[in-house]
Amino acid sequence: MTEFDAELSKIKVPPDRQRKTMSKEKIDSLAVSLQTKGQLQNIVVVREPDETFTLVAGLRRLTAATKLGWTTIRAIDKSGLSELQLEEIELDENLEREQLNYPDECRAKLRIWEIRHRLYGETVEEVAERYDEARGSFWEDARLAKAIETIPELAKKKNKTQAQSALRLIQRRM
């Protein structure tokens, strides 16, 4: 796993990214930060056989660097890790960085729990503790993520509290 300057033109962004939306204002703010303070965190990529790179984590930084007209960005190559380990890195970064919208946050928590259980045998309590969150809150978010898969209208609620209330109401009616 080596650190290097990657050419932006050689970095591919997979279409199935966990983060579905990004705030233009937040990208603009990040671009200002990159311009004034420099890049504080590497993006994470894997090297492909054709000498291009696939982005694992750092889409906001990559977008801001592109906006600034940079030609390279500092990256770390995580080639050799399993698909689950790479997905864990992406989810972990999204949960630790800019606030996700609540459907994406809930899906990320559910998926990170599934991955950490599969890779390390961790329980929901252990994963919640890793993110410094109460087990009940983490569990409720994972449950909401599963519900959104079958009841997509829940993702259209104004906030997570309203979505969870709507889910409880639906469950009582069943």
C-alpha positions as CSV (number, residue, x, y, z in Angstrom):
1,M,0.0,0.0,0.0
2,T,1.9,3.0,-1.3
3,E,1.2,6.7,-1.3
4,F,1.7,8.5,-4.6
5,D,0.4,11.4,-6.8
6,A,-2.3,10.0,-9.0
7,E,-3.3,11.7,-12.3
8,L,-6.9,12.7,-12.0
9,S,-7.6,11.7,-15.6
10,K,-6.7,8.1,-14.7
11,I,-9.1,7.8,-11.8
12,K,-12.4,6.1,-12.5
13,V,-15.4,6.5,-10.2
14,P,-17.5,3.4,-10.0
15,P,-21.2,4.1,-10.7
16,D,-22.4,2.2,-7.6
17,R,-20.9,4.5,-5.1
18,Q,-22.4,4.4,-1.6
19,R,-22.7,8.2,-1.4
20,K,-25.5,9.2,-3.8
21,T,-25.6,13.0,-3.3
22,M,-23.1,15.7,-2.6
23,S,-23.8,19.3,-1.6
24,K,-22.4,21.8,-4.2
25,E,-21.8,24.2,-1.3
26,K,-19.8,21.6,0.7
27,I,-17.7,20.8,-2.4
28,D,-17.1,24.5,-2.9
29,S,-16.0,24.8,0.7
30,L,-13.8,21.8,0.4
31,A,-12.2,23.3,-2.7
32,V,-11.4,26.4,-0.8
33,S,-9.9,24.3,2.0
34,L,-7.8,22.3,-0.5
35,Q,-6.6,25.5,-2.1
36,T,-5.6,27.3,1.2
37,K,-4.5,24.4,3.4
38,G,-3.6,21.7,0.9
39,Q,-4.8,18.1,0.8
40,L,-4.9,16.8,4.4
41,Q,-6.1,13.3,3.6
42,N,-5.2,11.0,0.7
43,I,-7.9,9.5,-1.5
44,V,-8.0,5.7,-1.6
45,V,-7.7,3.9,-4.9
46,V,-6.9,0.5,-6.4
47,R,-4.6,0.1,-9.4
48,E,-6.2,-1.6,-12.4
49,P,-4.3,-3.8,-14.9
50,D,-4.6,-1.0,-17.5
51,E,-2.7,1.4,-15.2
52,T,-5.8,3.4,-14.3
53,F,-7.2,3.6,-10.8
54,T,-10.6,2.9,-9.3
55,L,-11.7,5.2,-6.5
56,V,-12.5,3.5,-3.2
57,A,-12.8,6.6,-0.9
58,G,-12.5,10.3,-1.3
59,L,-15.0,11.3,-4.0
60,R,-15.6,14.7,-2.4
61,R,-11.9,15.4,-2.4
62,L,-11.5,14.2,-6.0
63,T,-14.5,16.4,-7.1
64,A,-13.1,19.5,-5.3
65,A,-9.6,18.9,-6.8
66,T,-11.1,18.5,-10.3
67,K,-13.1,21.8,-9.7
68,L,-9.8,23.5,-8.9
69,G,-8.2,22.2,-12.1
70,W,-5.6,20.0,-10.3
71,T,-4.0,17.4,-12.5
72,T,-2.9,15.1,-9.7
73,I,-4.1,14.2,-6.2
74,R,-2.3,12.4,-3.4
75,A,-3.6,8.8,-3.2
76,I,-2.9,5.6,-1.4
77,D,-3.2,2.3,-3.3
78,K,-5.1,-0.4,-1.5
79,S,-4.8,-3.0,-4.2
80,G,-4.8,-6.5,-2.8
81,L,-7.6,-6.0,-0.4
82,S,-10.8,-8.0,-0.8
83,E,-13.9,-6.4,-2.2
84,L,-15.5,-6.5,1.2
85,Q,-12.5,-4.8,2.8
86,L,-12.6,-2.1,0.1
87,E,-16.3,-1.6,0.6
88,E,-15.7,-1.3,4.3
89,I,-13.1,1.5,3.7
90,E,-15.7,3.4,1.6
91,L,-18.5,3.0,4.1
92,D,-16.2,3.9,7.1
93,E,-15.0,7.1,5.4
94,N,-18.6,8.1,4.5
95,L,-19.7,7.6,8.1
96,E,-16.8,9.5,9.5
97,R,-16.7,12.4,7.1
98,E,-19.4,14.7,5.8
99,Q,-22.9,14.0,7.0
100,L,-24.8,11.7,4.7
101,N,-28.5,12.1,4.1
102,Y,-30.4,9.8,6.4
103,P,-31.3,7.1,3.9
104,D,-27.6,6.8,2.8
105,E,-26.4,6.9,6.4
106,C,-28.8,4.1,7.4
107,R,-27.8,2.0,4.4
108,A,-24.1,2.6,5.3
109,K,-24.7,1.5,8.9
110,L,-26.5,-1.6,7.8
111,R,-23.9,-2.5,5.2
112,I,-20.9,-1.8,7.6
113,W,-22.5,-4.1,10.2
114,E,-23.0,-6.8,7.6
115,I,-19.4,-6.5,6.4
116,R,-17.8,-6.4,9.9
117,H,-19.9,-9.3,10.9
118,R,-18.8,-11.3,7.9
119,L,-15.1,-10.3,8.1
120,Y,-14.6,-10.2,11.9
121,G,-17.7,-11.8,13.4
122,E,-18.6,-8.5,15.1
123,T,-22.1,-8.1,16.7
124,V,-24.2,-5.0,16.2
125,E,-23.1,-3.9,19.7
126,E,-19.4,-4.0,18.7
127,V,-20.0,-2.2,15.4
128,A,-22.1,0.5,17.2
129,E,-19.3,0.9,19.8
130,R,-16.8,1.3,17.0
131,Y,-18.8,4.4,15.8
132,D,-19.4,5.6,19.3
133,E,-23.1,5.2,19.0
134,A,-25.7,3.5,21.2
135,R,-26.5,0.0,20.1
136,G,-30.2,0.9,19.9
137,S,-29.7,3.8,17.6
138,F,-27.4,1.8,15.4
139,W,-29.9,-1.0,15.3
140,E,-32.8,1.3,14.5
141,D,-30.9,2.8,11.6
142,A,-30.1,-0.6,10.2
143,R,-33.7,-1.6,10.6
144,L,-34.8,1.5,8.8
145,A,-32.4,0.8,5.9
146,K,-33.9,-2.6,5.5
147,A,-37.4,-1.1,5.5
148,I,-36.5,1.5,2.9
149,E,-35.6,-1.3,0.5
150,T,-39.2,-2.6,0.6
151,I,-41.0,0.7,1.4
152,P,-39.1,3.4,-0.7
153,E,-41.5,6.1,0.5
154,L,-39.8,6.1,3.8
155,A,-36.7,7.6,2.2
156,K,-38.8,10.6,1.1
157,K,-39.7,11.7,4.7
158,K,-38.2,15.0,5.8
159,N,-35.8,13.4,8.3
160,K,-34.9,10.1,10.0
161,T,-37.2,10.6,13.0
162,Q,-40.2,11.0,10.7
163,A,-39.2,8.0,8.7
164,Q,-38.8,5.9,11.8
165,S,-42.2,7.1,13.1
166,A,-43.8,6.2,9.8
167,L,-42.2,2.8,9.9
168,R,-43.5,2.1,13.4
169,L,-47.0,3.2,12.3
170,I,-46.8,0.8,9.3
171,Q,-45.7,-2.0,11.5
172,R,-48.5,-1.4,14.0
173,R,-51.0,-1.6,11.1
174,M,-49.7,-5.0,10.0
